[in-house]
């Protein structure tokens, strides 16, 4: 079987999610960097992979997949994974938590969106930081409240990491990067600590990926 190819950018949170999932499922893959700062995501070659011009893109099983959550669920379904709960209600809850970040926090914090807002308003770096802190902070606070609807577990949806954890940890990386206050989010903090103990998360971390690439 041909090795999957992940076209990603080291600091992209969507790419980070997929790297975690690939590692959790112990899938050997080839990483091909797409330099967002150099505009490679808008190149003809990449637009053929993903007409939206986003990362990541995953070449696997004769397919070219876009959208990180679709990739993760495909990997889980085709590689006998354990990233989703067995029961339909629990699967819906896992998606609910994942979507709270991937479909609510992530889009408004996408660099292209924030840059356009600043262009329209005449804002600068101070306004960029304030924007990021606001939406990341309030999004993670809501995530903490969703977690609190259930008894506490080591990971977002039980005893093992899954789809929701793949979304949470990259968003925490963004929170740290932009200085969002997450000090009061105790459940999230404990889940993050448990994830940090797993090699699958450590090897997907942007700093590790960037260092491995020799940057």
FENHUDA-V723218 format. One record per residue. N is the residue number from 0. PHI is phi in radians with two decimals (* if undefined). OMEGA is omega as a letter, one per 30 degrees, with the letter a starting at -180 (999 if undefined). D_FIRST is the distance of its C-alpha to the first C-alpha in whole Angstrom. Layout:
# FENHUDA-V723218
N;PHI;OMEGA;D_FIRST / N;PHI;OMEGA;D_FIRST
This chain:
# FENHUDA-V723218
0;*;a;0 / 1;-1.16;l;4 / 2;-1.15;l;6 / 3;-1.06;l;9 / 4;-2.10;l;12 / 5;-1.86;l;15 / 6;-1.62;a;19 / 7;-2.55;l;21 / 8;-2.21;a;25 / 9;-1.00;a;26 / 10;-1.71;l;29 / 11;-1.18;a;27 / 12;-1.21;l;28 / 13;-1.15;l;25 / 14;-1.14;l;23 / 15;-0.99;l;24 / 16;-0.98;a;23 / 17;-1.23;l;20 / 18;-1.04;l;19 / 19;-1.05;a;21 / 20;-1.08;l;19 / 21;-1.03;l;16 / 22;-1.20;l;18 / 23;-1.06;a;19 / 24;-1.54;l;16 / 25;0.98;l;15 / 26;-1.70;l;12 / 27;-1.31;a;11 / 28;-2.52;l;11 / 29;-1.76;l;13 / 30;-1.76;l;17 / 31;-2.06;a;18 / 32;-1.21;l;22 / 33;-2.10;a;24 / 34;-1.38;a;28 / 35;-1.17;a;30 / 36;-1.15;l;33 / 37;-1.56;l;33 / 38;1.38;a;32 / 39;-1.15;l;28 / 40;-1.23;l;27 / 41;-1.79;a;30 / 42;-1.25;l;29 / 43;-1.03;a;28 / 44;-1.09;a;24 / 45;-1.33;l;24 / 46;-1.14;l;26 / 47;-1.23;l;23 / 48;-1.30;a;21 / 49;-2.44;a;23 / 50;-1.06;l;26 / 51;-1.34;a;28 / 52;1.31;l;28 / 53;-1.91;l;26 / 54;-2.02;g;24 / 55;-1.55;l;21 / 56;-2.28;a;19 / 57;-2.18;l;15 / 58;-1.66;a;12 / 59;-2.76;l;10 / 60;0.95;a;8 / 61;1.35;a;10 / 62;-1.93;l;13 / 63;-2.10;a;16 / 64;-1.66;l;17 / 65;-2.12;a;21 / 66;1.28;a;23 / 67;-1.04;a;22 / 68;-1.22;l;23 / 69;-1.10;l;21 / 70;-1.07;a;18 / 71;-1.10;l;19 / 72;-1.18;l;20 / 73;-1.09;l;16 / 74;-1.04;a;14 / 75;-1.12;a;17 / 76;-1.33;a;17 / 77;-1.77;a;13 / 78;-2.06;l;12 / 79;0.86;a;16 / 80;-1.48;l;18 / 81;-2.41;a;21 / 82;-1.57;l;22 / 83;-2.18;l;24 / 84;-1.09;a;27 / 85;-1.38;a;27 / 86;-1.40;a;31 / 87;-0.95;a;31 / 88;-1.13;l;34 / 89;-1.29;l;32 / 90;-1.14;l;29 / 91;-1.11;l;32 / 92;-1.14;l;33 / 93;-1.05;l;30 / 94;-1.14;l;29 / 95;-0.97;a;33 / 96;-1.14;a;33 / 97;-1.10;a;30 / 98;-1.16;l;31 / 99;-0.99;l;35 / 100;-1.64;a;33 / 101;-1.21;a;30 / 102;-1.94;a;33 / 103;-2.04;a;36 / 104;-1.37;a;36 / 105;-1.01;a;33 / 106;-1.05;a;34 / 107;-1.34;l;38 / 108;-1.83;l;37 / 109;-1.09;a;35 / 110;-0.93;a;36 / 111;-1.16;l;36 / 112;-1.19;a;38 / 113;-1.10;l;41 / 114;-1.06;l;41 / 115;-1.16;l;42 / 116;-1.03;a;45 / 117;-1.17;l;46 / 118;-1.12;a;47 / 119;-1.25;a;49 / 120;-1.75;a;51 / 121;1.35;l;51 / 122;-1.33;l;50 / 123;-2.23;a;49 / 124;-1.14;l;47 / 125;-1.06;l;49 / 126;-1.22;l;48 / 127;-1.06;a;44 / 128;-1.10;l;45 / 129;-1.08;l;47 / 130;-1.06;a;45 / 131;-1.07;a;41 / 132;-1.08;a;43 / 133;-1.08;a;45 / 134;-1.33;l;42 / 135;-1.21;a;40 / 136;-1.09;a;42 / 137;-1.25;l;43 / 138;-1.18;l;40 / 139;-1.25;l;39 / 140;-1.11;l;43 / 141;-1.17;l;42 / 142;-1.06;l;38 / 143;-1.04;l;41 / 144;-1.15;l;43 / 145;-1.14;l;40 / 146;-1.06;a;39 / 147;-1.24;l;43 / 148;-1.28;a;43 / 149;-2.21;l;41 / 150;-1.06;a;42 / 151;-1.24;l;40 / 152;-2.29;a;37 / 153;-1.04;l;35 / 154;-2.16;a;32 / 155;-0.99;a;33 / 156;-2.22;l;32 / 157;2.44;a;32 / 158;-1.52;a;31 / 159;-2.35;l;28 / 160;-1.24;a;27 / 161;-2.65;a;25 / 162;-0.94;a;25 / 163;-1.13;l;29 / 164;-1.16;l;28 / 165;-1.08;l;25 / 166;-1.54;a;28 / 167;-1.12;a;31 / 168;-1.09;l;30 / 169;-1.08;l;30 / 170;-1.23;l;33 / 171;-1.16;l;35 / 172;-1.03;l;33 / 173;-1.14;l;35 / 174;-1.05;l;38 / 175;-1.15;a;39 / 176;-1.07;a;38 / 177;-1.73;l;41 / 178;1.37;l;43 / 179;-1.24;a;43 / 180;-1.44;l;45 / 181;-2.10;a;43 / 182;-1.12;a;45 / 183;-1.60;a;46 / 184;-1.63;a;43 / 185;-1.21;a;43 / 186;-1.15;l;40 / 187;-1.02;l;38 / 188;-1.06;a;39 / 189;-1.23;l;38 / 190;-1.10;l;35 / 191;-1.06;l;34 / 192;-1.10;l;35 / 193;-1.16;l;33 / 194;-1.14;a;30 / 195;-1.09;l;31 / 196;-1.41;a;31 / 197;-1.75;a;27 / 198;-1.03;a;25 / 199;-1.04;l;22 / 200;-1.39;a;25 / 201;-1.06;a;27 / 202;-1.29;l;23 / 203;-1.66;a;23 / 204;-1.08;a;27 / 205;-0.94;a;28 / 206;-1.12;l;30 / 207;-1.18;a;27 / 208;-1.09;a;25 / 209;-1.13;l;28 / 210;-1.19;l;29 / 211;-1.12;l;25 / 212;-1.40;l;25 / 213;1.47;a;29 / 214;-1.70;999;31
